[in-house]
Structures are given as structure tokens and as C-alpha cells.
Amino acid sequence: MIKNHVPTFFGVLVVLILLAAPTNIARAAEAEHIAEVPAVPTPGNVAEAKNFLGAKLLVCSTCHGASGMPKNADVPIIWGLQENYLLKQLHDFQHGDRANEVMLWMSTALTPEELGSAAAFFSKKSWPARPAQAAAASPPAAAAVCQVCHQQNFVGGVPAPRLAGQKYEYLVEQMRRFADGERTNNADMANIMKAMSPADREAMARYISGL
């Protein structure tokens, strides 16, 4: 049911954004019925493709923040995350390997080419700066295991994404989802989280978010 409404839903959002810009495509869209405007650009029209992708990326900012810092605690920071990780998550959302209704809408609204462009766009952004805070507590015992993939100080790399400074609420919830079998798009993470107690997961999330 959701997939059936995605083209119209995002077609309308994209057009509304484009109508605010003084471009030929915006003027053309204004002359037509909004419901008839597709959620994908005309094949071969590079300028139109760029405008459509830009409009869709603005939709992303509604949740993930125009400056890279989401307003809702349970929404992750995606600016500066590794490109390969972002692309994999988009594919996983698109194919149902990772469940999230909003991200299902977003990922299925992007063309295959736009998926790669979106991942590249956000990976090139700088991780949002945060106000100075107290030094992080001593790392939990399991930190060494997690750093095998997430790298020293949890800054991320090719094997796994950056976690340092990520939202606490998001981290602890994703850890729980892996542990409870609700998130299944990474078997190693599921096994590691299942082996940790809820208290240990909470301590790990608290520590990582404070880095």
C-alpha cells in the first residue's frame, strides 16, 4: 500500500519545492496539474535531474536537519557518515531489509542513480559541531570489540560507520533492535548486541554519544 502512494506523495513534495525556485522546470510544473508531474526527471535531461534530486534532498532535511543536526532525538545524524554505509542503508530500506516506514517512502522515491548521489552528497558534509561538553567517561569493557569495525574513537571507516557523537536515543534503540531481532540487516551486529545486557548496551550508547 505504501509503495503505491510513493510516486504521487513525493511527486507533490518535489513539485512544491521546485515551484519556489525561478527555474524553467518550476514554471512548467506550475502550468500543469501537480498530480500529473512524475517523481522522476525526463530521461537525459541533466538539469532537470539535478533539480529533482535537490528537491528530494531537501525532503531529507525535514527529519535529518538542514544543518545536519536532527531535531528529534531518535533521528540519526547522517552528515559525514561513510558513503558506502549510507548507500547500503538506502538499499536496505528500499528492499525491506531494514524497516522504517518513512525511510521506505524516501528510498523508493529515489531512482537507482539518485541513491548513489544522495549517499555521496551526505557523506561529503561535515559532521555537525556540538557545544563543548564534559569529557567522556571511561569506555565500557565491550568498547574494544566494537572498535574492531567502528575504528579507534568510533570515528568509523570502510567496515562500519562513525558512531562518535551520534544521538544517544538513536544508538540505544538500534542496539535494542539488533538484540531483539527487529533489525536484521547486519548479522554481526545482531550477534554482538544479543550477547550484551541491556545495561551494558545503555552504557555503551551513553559513552559513544558523548565522544
Secondary structure, DSSP 8 states (H G I E B T S, - for coil): -HHHHHHHHHHHHHHHHHHTS-SHHHHHHHHS-GGGS-SS--TT-HHHHHHHHHHHHHHHHHHH-TTS--SSTTS---TT--HHHHHHHHHHHHHTSS--HHHHHHHHHS-HHHHHHHHHHHHTS---------------TTHHHHHHHH-GGG---SSS---TT--HHHHHHHHHHHHHTS--S-HHHHHHHHTS-HHHHHHHHHHHHT-
